[in-house]
Amino acid sequence: MVKILAFAGSGRKDSVNKKVVAIAAKGAQEAGAEVTIVNLEDFDLPIFNEDLEAEKGMPVEAQNFKELLISHDGFLISSPEYNSSYSSLFKNAIDWASRKTADEAPMAAYRGKIAAIMAASPGGLGGMRVLVVLRMLLENLGTMVLPNQKAVSGAFSKFDSDGNITDEKTEKALKSLGKELVETLTKLQG
């Protein structure tokens, strides 16, 4: 069974990026994948610094996140757009997980993985600019990113007060992205 790790690059409690990645995760589950959804803010990570790493080694929470990445075949990632890029919370977690420990292969958390990316924003572009740099980052780390992606514009208006999506077209596109990731991973593993 295909295993997918889903997370958003936002630490906000009511994040629309957490909501959209959860919808994509549901599409992946419906396509037969085992999906684990995590919140990056649950990993208590210090700001990455090589001096800190040399002095204290890999923090336990960073190792826990890295092991989750390693143990999954692919990723569903939704990112907010902060000044045309991803959040420091996201980048810090990615940086820690990129560090080699023990006898593992370099970039073990990323090499050979496949990701589907998305973004959500209240603005008209829906976080489109962050998808460019997110794709570049992941591919530089050795993760193949699916050509299809989704930018959800006007995201605050697409959910009701209980957090349920109200826009059927957006829901279908997000679930389809999750399904496409599962189908791609299944073909490559077959």
Helices and strands as residue ranges (DSSP letters): E 3-8, H 16-30, E 34-37, G 40-42, H 50-56, H 60-70, E 74-79, H 88-97, E 114-120, H 128-140, E 144-145, E 150-152, G 155-158, H 168-189
